[in-house]
Amino acid sequence: MDPRIEKLADILVNYSIEVKKGDWVVINGDAIAAPLVKAATRLVLEAGGNPTILLSDGSIGETQLRYSSDEQLKWVSPVSKLIYEKADAFINIIAGDNTRALSGIDPAKQAKKSAATRELTETFLKRSAAGKLNWVITSSPTPSLLRIPWISRGWSPAPYHGSRAMRRSPSPLAWRPDFPGAPR
């Protein structure tokens, strides 16, 4: 395995969310990021955590939005509710082979789905603010992401940390990559 993927997985698991024995860790990623998902899964297990893997593909989300009725767009999975209410940590790995997959989807449909999942987002944010949920989001290098001009110029998959890392920082802006003095 690529040592850079191993290093990133180590940062995600052992620094960003600091997995402890018994933690329920949800690893959410695109199938194209499988090497990073696999490395993170192994490290969660080695740390004593209990991983749940959610793999998707960019075209699945597009299909769901394109063919869902209004009633289906308003439906929220009880599995998603359980995860957002009970998981101890989230690792979200952004990757995809088509960065414009949703550009042909009616924005009104996207807005309806977003409104339906607003409660999940609020639960996530409240639990994070209360210190009951640690999370991190990062990108996995993929050919499609490297075609985006601002990413292809010296881009690296630096993780953006959730609640625990933000508490360590003197300013939330210090975690923005464009902030002077931000970790590199």
N, C-alpha and C positions, 0 to 999 in steps of 0.2 A: 504494500500500500504506500501511496505517496506520503512521505514524512510530513509534508505541510498539512495534509488532511488530518493526520494523527495529532499534530500539534494544535490545530484548530479545535478538534474534538476535545482534547485535554483542557484547553482554555474554557470551552463551553461548559463542560461537566464539572471540572475540579476548581475552577475559579469563578466563573460567572454565576452559576447557580449552587455551587458547593454541595453536591449531592451527598446525603447522609444515608446511613442504613435505614431501610424502610420507606424512604421517600418514594412517592408515586410521581414519576417523571414522564410527561408526555412529550414525545419527539415527533414534531410535525414537519414533513418535508415533501418535496416533489421527488418522484421516482428517479429523475436524472441526478439527484443528489445522494443516491443510495450509498456510495462509499463513505460519505460523511455521516449519514444516518447510522450506518453499520458501526463505524468507529465510535460514535457517541453512545450507541446502545451497549457496546462492549464495556466502555468505561463506566457507564451508569451501573451495569451489573457488577463490575469489579468494586465499585464504591458501596455496594450493598443496596442500591436502589432498585425499584421495580418499574421498568420501562414499559410504556404503551406506545407503539409505533403507529403513526397515521401517515401513510404514504398516499400521494395523489399524483395526478398528472394534470397539467394545465388544461388539457382538452376536456377533462371530466367536469371541471367547474363551468367551462363554457357550455357544455352540453346541458348541464343542469339549468343554467339560466335561460338558455335558448328555448328549451322545451317545457319548462315548468309553467303551470297555470298560475293565476294569481293566488289561489288557495295553497298551492304547493310552495310558492315563494314565501308565504307567511308561516309555513310550518317550521318548527325548530326541533331538531332531533333530541329526544330525551337522553341519548348517549352524550351529545354535546353538552347538555345542561349538567349532567353528572360530572363530566370532565372539568368543566369550568367551576363547579362548586366544590370539588373535592381534591383535585390534583395538587401536589405540593410544588411542582415546578414544570415549566414549559421550555422546550428548546424549539424554536421555530426557524427552519432553514429555508430561506427563499432561494428558489432556483426554478428554472423553467426553460423550455426550448422555444417558446413563443411569447415574447414580451408584449405582444399586441393582441393576444388571444381574445380579449373581451372588447376590443374596439368595434366589433360589428354587433355587439349586443345592445339592445335598447337600454339607454340609461335609466329609464323609468323602472325597468325590471331590476336593475342593479340596486336602485334606491329602495325598492320594496324589500329585497332580500336583506339589505343593510338595516332597514327599520325593524325587520323581524328578529334580527340577531342583536339588536341594541341592548337588550337585557343581559345577554351573555357578556358583551363588552363591559357593561357597567359592573357586573359581578367580578370580572377579571380585574378591573381597575380598583375596585373597593378592596378586594383580597390582597392585591399587590400593595396598595397604600397602607394596609393594616399589617403588613409584614407576614402574611399567611401564604403568600405565593411568590416564588422567585421565577424569573423568566429572562430569557435572552433571545434576541433575534439576530440572525446573521445571514449572509449570502454565501452560496456555494458557487464557485466560478463555473460558468457554463458558456458554451460558444455564443449563445444569444445574448447573454448579459455583457460579454466582452465586446459585442458589436455596438453597444450604446456608447457614444463618444465620451461622456464624462466618466464612464466606468473604465473604458479601455486605456485611459491615460494614467498608468500607475496604480490602478485599483487593486486593493487587497481586501479579502473578506473579513474585515474587522467587525467583531461582534458589538452590538448595542445592548447594553445590560439593562436588566429590570431593577426591581426594587432594591435589592441588596447593594448592587454597585452604585446606584444613584445615592444611597445614603452615605457611601464612602466619599463621594465627591463633594468638594466645597461649593460647586455650582453645577446645576444640571447641564449648563452649556459646556462644561469641561469635557463632556462625553461626546460632543458633536465633533466629527472629524475636521471641520473647518475652523474650529475654535483654536486660537493661539495657545499653544502649550498642551493641546489634547494628546492623550497617549497615542502612540503610533505603533 
